[in-house]
């Protein structure tokens, strides 16, 4: 008997959703396959039809998000704002649950490293001094700051509109925070 693709995808998606909900609340080491299965409404053997363990599920979630982001960035015209473009791609309602898990308090540093690598650094043109030994520091500062601000914005449940947030990031890079200080 062949599986129906719609049901198979729906089942897999349910495991992903439950995993992301749990991962946003506690470390991966505290999440059991039994807990995921119970909350999903399936048994453990069904889980094992899709994933060998929780870490494969995590890897699948990360890969799906990064692949979707890459696909969307490939369709965009290249710009000097590669980091901003990446954040725009991630700022979608369908990514919210996954991002809250991967960038939340229990998310992994490994995912942040993978995300940084996916941002096309060769396209990232910063107006930095011609000190090649310092360039990696400038790039790390730029990427880490943008991703940390994005993570904070998610944690604050997007208390600013997308437009306000992206304008704030752009202004902080171009002018610093001095214009926001009241004298």
N, C-alpha and C positions, 0 to 999 in steps of 0.2 A: 504494500500500500504506500503510495507516494504522499508526502506531506504537502499541504497546501501552502504556497509561499506567503500568502497574506497572514495566515494563522501563525506560521513560523516566525515571520518578522514581528508580529504583534507580541508573541511570547517573549522573544529576545528583547524587544523594546521594554517590556514590563520588567524584566530582570534588570536592565540598565537603569530604568527610572527608580526602582526600589533601592538598588545599589547606591545611586547618586544621592538619594534622600538620606540614607544611612551614613554615607561617607561625608556628608556635610555636617553630620552631628557627632561623629566619633571617628577615631583612627581606624585605618583599614584592618589592623591586627585584632580589633574588637568586633569585627563584622564576620558573622559565620554564614556559610552557605545555607545552613538550615534556616537562619533568620531571613535571608533573602528569599528563599523558597517559600517559607510560610507567608511572608508579607506579599509575595507575588501571587499567591494562590495556586502554586504548583508544588510538586514534590521535588526532592533533591535529584532524583534520576533525570527529571526534565532539565534541571539546571545543567547537569553534566552532558546533556545532548548539545549544549551550546558552548560551554566553557569548561576547561579542565580544572580551574580554580579561580579564586577571587582576583588574583593578580593578572590572569589572562583577561578577565572581565574588565579590569582597570585599563589594561593595555588596549583593549578593543575600544573602550570609551575615549581614551586619549587619541588613538589613531583615527577614529571616526571624525572627531572634532577637527583635528589637524588637517585631515584630508579634505573635509568640507571647506575649511578656511583656505587651503591652497587652491582648490578649484575656483572659489570665488575671487581670490586675488589674481588668478591667472586671467580671469575675464575682465579685470579692471585695467585701465590704462596706467602704465607705469608713472609714478609720481615721486616727488621728493619726500612725500609724507607716508612712507611705507609703514611706519609704526602706526600712524593715525588710521591708515587704510585697514590695517590688521585689526585694530580695535573696533572700527566700524563693522567689519565682518563678524566679529565676536558679539557685537551688540545686537543680538536678535533674541526674540522671545523664546524660540525653540532651543537656544543654547543656554538659557538661564539656569536650568536645573543642573546641567553638566558643569557649567562654569562655577556655580556656587560650591559644587563638590570639589572640583579640581583646584580651584583657587581659594578655597575656604581655609579655615584654621587647621584642618587635618589633611589638606591637599599636599601633594608631593613637590619637593624642590626639583625632582627629575622632570616633572611636567613643565615647570617654568623654564628649565634649560632647553627642553625640546621646543617649546613655543618660541623662545628667543632664536634658536637655530633656524626655525622655519621662516622667520622674518628675514627677507632677503637683504642681508647685510651689505652685499655688493651694490645694492640699489640705494642703500641708506647713505645719502650724501649730507654730511653734517659740515657746517662751516667751522671747522676746527683748525687750529694751527698746524702747520706742516711738520709736526713732530711725530713721526711714525711710531716711535716707541710709546707715545701717549695715546694714540688712536684707539687701541682696545679699551682703555679706561673711559674715554669719551663715549664710545659706543655702548659699553656696559652701563654707564650712568644714564644715558638716554633711554635704553631699553628697560632697565630696571625701574627707573622712575615712572615711565609710562605704564608699565604693567602693575606696579604697586598702586598707582593712582586708580587704575581700572579696577583692581582688586578691592580697594577701599570703597569705591563707588558701588560695587556689587554688594559688599558687606553692609553698606548703609542703605541697601535696597533702592538704589538709584534715586536718591533724594534730590538729584538735579535731573533735569531733562537731558536727553542725549545731546542736544544742541549746546546746552549750557556746559555740560561736562567736557565735550570736545573743544569748545571755545576756551574753557579754563585751562586745559592741558596745553593748548596752542599758546595761550598768553603766558603761561608759566615758563614755557621754553623760550619764548621770544623776549619777554620783559621781566621775568622773575616775579616774585610776589610783592615787590615794593609798591606797585600801583594799588594793591588791595589793603595796604596798611593805612589806617586813618591817622592823620597827624594832628 
